[in-house]
Amino acid sequence: MKRSHLFTGLLIALCWSGFSANAATTVGPGSQFTFDGVDGPLVPGGVVPDNLAHVSNGATAFAIDVGHSPPHAIPGLNNGVYGNPDSWIGIATRDIDVGGGNIVNTTFAGVDFAGTGPHRIASFAFGRSNLGDEFADRTTGTYFVQLTLTADPDINTADGDWTTIGSIDISSNAFGDTYRHEYTMNSPLDATGIRIVTPGSGTAIDEIEVGVIPEPSTALFGLSGLLCLVLLRRRK
């Protein structure tokens, strides 16, 4: 009986620790995405994985302005390098309609994806810094995530052309909570760009990343390549 109680106690403790470790990051009700529950993991080398929002794929970052520059800069939102020196800090604010009659006076940062047509979005990620324990700050508050189908979106794209797909509340500036967090769409959504409306002036974002559903032709090419490998192995 004692062993049973001990096992139950350990199980509860483990479950509680796993829950509380990410309790500082919560997705708002009605959001069209979920949080993967992982803080980071950190990338000591600072290299961002390939994704739709990466500058190397023709994407362009935008924001009203940038503060504490240098080293901070608007291109730091998608330059493919993690870390505080390659991040963005927003200062100037303006009224932004995030839907439902909710007007917030704050900053925003976004990325215009390559081309003028929509991409099928499967996930997105961002954080304060994912290089290491650099600064435990400029993170807390509520973020609104928006997508648009407008061609070549930028800072002048009307609020009415953006659709809020959900909100994220981060209640702690502690390390872990400031790391990169990834969110997965409940179902894929089409977009030409993404905009993150921040909690307020002084918020920092290290890198905006966006995952996509492969184009049918790309997926078919990958499948055909796999089949060729299987056939070659059978012949051997």
Secondary structure by P-SEA (a helix, b strand, c coil): caaaaaaaaaaaaaaaaaaacccccccccccccccccccccccccccccccccccccbbbbbcccccccccccccccccccccccccccccccccccccccccccccbbbbbcccccccccccccccccccccccccccbbbbbbbbbcccccccccccccccccbbbbbcccccccccbbbbbbcbbbbbcccccccccccccccbbbbbbcccaaaaaaaaaaaaaaaaaaaac
